[in-house]
Amino acid sequence: MIYLDNAATSFPKPESVYQAIDRFNRSIGASPGRSGYATARAADKIVSETRRLLAQLLHVEKASQIVFTANATEALNLGLKGVLRLGDHVVTTVTDHNSVLRPLRSLVDRGQITVTWVPCDGAGFVYPESIHDAIRPNTRLVCITHASNVTGAIHDMEVISTLAHKNGTLLMVDATQTAGCFPIDVQAMQVDLLAFTGHKALLGPQGTGGLYIRPGLEVQPLYEGGTGSQSSSDRQPEKMPDRYESGTPNTPGLAGLSAGLRFVLEEEGVETIQAHEQMLTERLLDRIASVPGVKVYGPPPRARRVAVVSFTLEGCPPLNLAHLLASGFDIAVRSGLHCAPLIHRYLGTSDTGTVRVSLGYFNTADDIDALVAALRQIASKAPTG
Ligand SMILES: Cc1ncc(COP(=O)(O)O)c(C=O)c1O
């Protein structure tokens, strides 16, 4: 199979990721943070090492400011529900994912907050001036995706961060599509909260993710429970990261994520990964443009983007096209709205969405050529006009 759905979850993972999960499950298997015997200490070490590697990747000064969650969705819910209070206003964008839009919508429906959804242009870019114009005196938070999972467009976080802080609002960034394949420096970006997932470009397993919380920022936990610390008290510990990490963590997953992080940081480097994915994206954009009936949505070639390309084929709805690619050519892509419904109004694809090709570090130029050849064959039979 040619796997081109890395924006959903990356596949395959580096061999070391599979080995780390297996090693944990077979030879360690203990709960971290709760006991002093050897395997419990080994489990502790895996958790703290994963946190340290994430801090290195994201340029976080104190690793304890990163809290682990099950995925980016949980991290985004923690950030949103943890800082927003009755009467707050939030600025988000139409390019954001349902993992942002739905928690916000539910707070709006309960009458707790108001939200402005800032539009994007036809390529999926949000203009910082539009964010500026949306900010009101009671705006507590600007929440924006770093890169769109539909068009790949990367927003200019430095500019957005400056204007958010100039207007006295907090900034939360959804780095789900960028962590691991685009450099991130939370200090340079001056973000207050940054959500990431472990199972996409960080090459870890599903069930991993986390939230960076800027030191000093008050965030209410999503839930409370056992942390292995301060057990004599029935009050949740205040210290980081225990305040937000109740219950036994996904230690096998973190063992795998740690191996993924080592691969990204130490074996390859984010810049190398970014350059490879950019090369593949440009090859795809250059070649797909000549397939009759194909319309590509999103930024032009060589613009600031991640390796996500959305397109449609005249005469062949996205769902059918994805099915034909899978059944006839063993090529895995995603079709539809990609859990980001609002952006499609601006792309003109609200009816049936797009086909989304998302490339990963293990894809090759041959994969692109096979996809383009398959599209040519399908296009030659698709009804036009
Ligand atoms: C931009 C964006 N945000 C959030 C998510 C949710 O990520 P997770 O599946 O790790 O919760 C996704 C996943 O598809 C995404 O693309």
Ligand as a Chemical Component Dictionary entry (heavy atoms), coordinates in Angstrom:
data_LIG
# 
_chem_comp.id                   LIG 
_chem_comp.type                 NON-POLYMER 
_chem_comp.pdbx_formal_charge   0 
_chem_comp.three_letter_code    LIG 
# 
loop_
_chem_comp_atom.comp_id 
_chem_comp_atom.atom_id 
_chem_comp_atom.alt_atom_id 
_chem_comp_atom.type_symbol 
_chem_comp_atom.charge 
_chem_comp_atom.model_Cartn_x 
_chem_comp_atom.model_Cartn_y 
_chem_comp_atom.model_Cartn_z 
_chem_comp_atom.pdbx_ordinal 
LIG C1 C1 C 0 -5.300 20.734 13.047 1  
LIG C2 C2 C 0 -5.710 19.579 13.902 2  
LIG N1 N1 N 0 -6.037 19.799 15.184 3  
LIG C3 C3 C 0 -6.400 18.794 16.008 4  
LIG C4 C4 C 0 -6.451 17.491 15.571 5  
LIG C5 C5 C 0 -6.813 16.407 16.531 6  
LIG O1 O1 O 0 -5.699 15.585 16.768 7  
LIG P1 P1 P 0 -5.809 14.276 17.643 8  
LIG O2 O2 O 0 -6.382 13.231 16.746 9  
LIG O3 O3 O 0 -4.425 13.951 18.078 10 
LIG O4 O4 O 0 -6.706 14.574 18.782 11 
LIG C6 C6 C 0 -6.124 17.209 14.242 12 
LIG C7 C7 C 0 -6.180 15.822 13.763 13 
LIG O5 O5 O 0 -6.570 15.427 12.762 14 
LIG C8 C8 C 0 -5.736 18.283 13.382 15 
LIG O6 O6 O 0 -5.409 18.071 12.120 16 
# 
loop_
_chem_comp_bond.comp_id 
_chem_comp_bond.atom_id_1 
_chem_comp_bond.atom_id_2 
_chem_comp_bond.value_order 
_chem_comp_bond.pdbx_ordinal 
LIG C1 C2 SING 1  
LIG C2 N1 SING 2  
LIG C2 C8 DOUB 3  
LIG N1 C3 DOUB 4  
LIG C3 C4 SING 5  
LIG C4 C5 SING 6  
LIG C4 C6 DOUB 7  
LIG C5 O1 SING 8  
LIG O1 P1 SING 9  
LIG P1 O2 DOUB 10 
LIG P1 O3 SING 11 
LIG P1 O4 SING 12 
LIG C6 C7 SING 13 
LIG C6 C8 SING 14 
LIG C7 O5 DOUB 15 
LIG C8 O6 SING 16 
# 
